[in-house]
Amino acid sequence: MLARLALSPRRIAAALALAAAVAAGCDPAGRHKTLSFFFDGVPAPEPPAPAGAPQQAGAGASRQVGFLAHGPYGARMCDACHLSAARNALVAPGDRLCFRCHELGAEKRYLHGPLASGGCIACHDPHSSRYRHLLLSESDGFCLHCHDAGRLAKSEVHAGVGENCTTCHDAQMSDKKHILK
């Protein structure tokens, strides 16, 4: 029985690799170093901006120049959202995870579809983003990733409107129909 428990060099190497991956944590540089050890062609993290370049301020401590970090991610509190024993397993179902910390006033009469279904990551990155509010892309035209621009243009209220959607609409909820402000 003890012979089965003996550690082979292959098992020791696998255990060390696993330990290195766990030690890399959420840090982009550490993650790059670990992944590069195992895989070819892993893209390097973005280089730091030149000294004196402005940094964006935002929802949490910025861990990479030019990026806004979600508070727990920026503070390296991965276990606020992830189970520590399983790197990608969440501490709550994905459709309820964000509501553990964020109170979004669901008492409003109209909710944006992704918010109503707990699909916050349809619009927001849960870790970091270069865009305000941790959006997945620039806010100008962002809504048109899901909402049909052609259909919206047919509505006379949108005729000639060249502004950002959030000029008139709240991105998450409102007491007014069409999530108007």
C-alpha positions in Angstrom: 0.0 0.0 0.0 2.8 2.5 0.8 4.4 1.8 -2.5 1.4 3.3 -4.2 1.8 6.5 -2.2 5.4 7.0 -3.2 5.9 10.2 -5.1 7.3 9.8 -8.5 9.3 12.6 -10.1 6.3 13.2 -12.4 4.0 13.7 -9.5 6.4 16.0 -7.7 6.7 18.1 -10.9 2.9 18.2 -11.2 2.5 19.2 -7.6 5.2 22.0 -8.0 3.4 23.2 -11.1 0.1 23.4 -9.3 1.7 25.2 -6.4 3.2 27.8 -8.8 -0.1 28.3 -10.5 -1.8 28.8 -7.1 0.9 31.2 -5.9 0.6 33.3 -9.1 -2.9 34.3 -7.9 -4.6 37.2 -9.6 -1.5 39.2 -10.4 -1.1 39.6 -14.2 2.7 39.4 -14.1 2.7 36.3 -12.0 -0.1 34.7 -14.1 1.9 35.5 -17.3 5.1 33.9 -15.9 3.3 30.8 -14.8 1.3 30.3 -18.1 4.5 31.0 -20.1 6.2 28.2 -18.4 3.6 25.8 -19.6 2.5 27.3 -22.9 4.1 29.1 -25.8 2.7 32.3 -27.2 1.1 33.7 -24.0 0.6 37.5 -24.6 2.6 39.6 -22.1 0.6 41.9 -19.8 0.5 45.5 -21.0 3.7 47.4 -20.2 3.5 50.1 -17.6 2.9 53.6 -18.8 5.8 56.0 -18.8 6.6 57.8 -15.5 4.3 60.7 -14.9 1.5 59.3 -17.1 -2.0 59.8 -15.6 -3.7 56.9 -14.0 -7.4 56.5 -14.0 -9.2 56.5 -10.6 -12.1 54.2 -10.1 -14.1 51.6 -8.3 -11.0 50.1 -6.5 -7.3 50.3 -6.3 -5.8 50.2 -9.8 -3.4 47.3 -10.2 -2.3 48.1 -13.7 -1.8 51.5 -15.2 -4.7 52.6 -17.4 -7.0 50.0 -15.9 -9.7 50.3 -13.3 -9.9 47.4 -10.9 -13.0 46.1 -9.2 -12.5 46.6 -5.4 -12.0 43.0 -4.3 -9.8 42.2 -7.4 -7.6 45.3 -6.8 -7.2 44.4 -3.2 -6.3 40.8 -4.1 -9.3 39.6 -2.2 -10.1 36.8 -4.7 -11.9 34.8 -2.0 -14.6 37.5 -1.9 -16.0 36.0 -5.1 -14.1 32.8 -5.6 -13.8 29.7 -3.4 -10.2 29.5 -2.3 -10.0 25.7 -2.9 -11.2 26.0 -6.5 -9.8 29.0 -8.4 -12.8 29.5 -10.7 -15.6 28.3 -8.6 -17.8 31.1 -7.2 -18.9 31.6 -3.6 -22.5 32.2 -4.9 -24.4 31.4 -8.1 -23.3 33.8 -10.8 -26.8 35.4 -11.1 -26.6 36.4 -7.4 -22.9 37.0 -6.8 -22.8 40.7 -7.5 -25.8 41.3 -5.2 -23.8 40.1 -2.2 -22.0 43.4 -2.1 -23.9 45.7 -4.6 -27.3 47.0 -3.6 -28.8 48.2 -6.9 -32.2 49.4 -5.8 -34.2 46.6 -7.4 -37.4 48.4 -6.1 -37.4 50.4 -9.3 -40.3 49.7 -11.7 -38.1 48.9 -14.8 -34.9 47.0 -14.7 -32.4 46.5 -17.6 -32.7 42.9 -18.8 -29.2 41.7 -17.8 -29.5 43.3 -14.4 -32.9 41.7 -13.8 -31.5 38.3 -14.6 -28.3 38.7 -12.6 -26.2 38.9 -15.8 -24.0 41.8 -14.8 -21.1 40.5 -16.7 -23.0 41.0 -20.0 -21.9 44.7 -19.6 -19.2 44.7 -16.8 -15.9 43.0 -16.3 -15.8 41.6 -12.8 -12.0 42.1 -12.5 -10.7 45.1 -14.3 -11.3 47.3 -17.4 -9.8 50.2 -19.2 -13.4 51.6 -19.5 -15.4 53.6 -16.9 -17.8 51.6 -14.7 -15.7 48.5 -15.6 -17.6 48.2 -18.9 -16.5 45.7 -21.5 -15.9 48.4 -24.1 -16.3 52.2 -24.7 -19.6 53.6 -23.5 -20.3 55.4 -26.7 -22.3 52.9 -28.7 -21.9 50.2 -26.1 -25.6 49.6 -25.9 -25.6 48.8 -29.6 -23.8 45.5 -28.9 -27.2 44.1 -27.9 -29.8 46.7 -29.1 -30.4 47.0 -32.8 -29.3 50.4 -34.1 -31.5 50.1 -37.2 -34.6 49.4 -35.2 -33.8 52.2 -32.8 -33.2 54.7 -35.7 -36.8 54.0 -37.0 -38.2 55.4 -33.8 -38.9 59.2 -34.2 -37.6 59.9 -30.7 -34.2 58.7 -31.8 -34.2 60.7 -35.0 -31.0 62.7 -35.3 -29.8 61.6 -31.9 -26.0 61.3 -31.9 -25.5 61.3 -28.2 -24.6 58.5 -25.8 -27.7 56.4 -24.9 -27.1 57.2 -21.2 -27.9 60.8 -21.8 -31.6 59.9 -21.8 -31.6 56.3 -20.4 -30.4 54.9 -17.1 -28.2 51.9 -17.9 -29.6 49.8 -15.1 -33.0 50.8 -13.7 -35.7 53.5 -13.6 -39.3 54.1 -12.6 -39.9 55.4 -16.1 -40.7 53.2 -19.1 -37.7 52.4 -21.4 -35.5 53.0 -18.4 -35.6 56.8 -19.1 -34.0 59.1 -16.6 
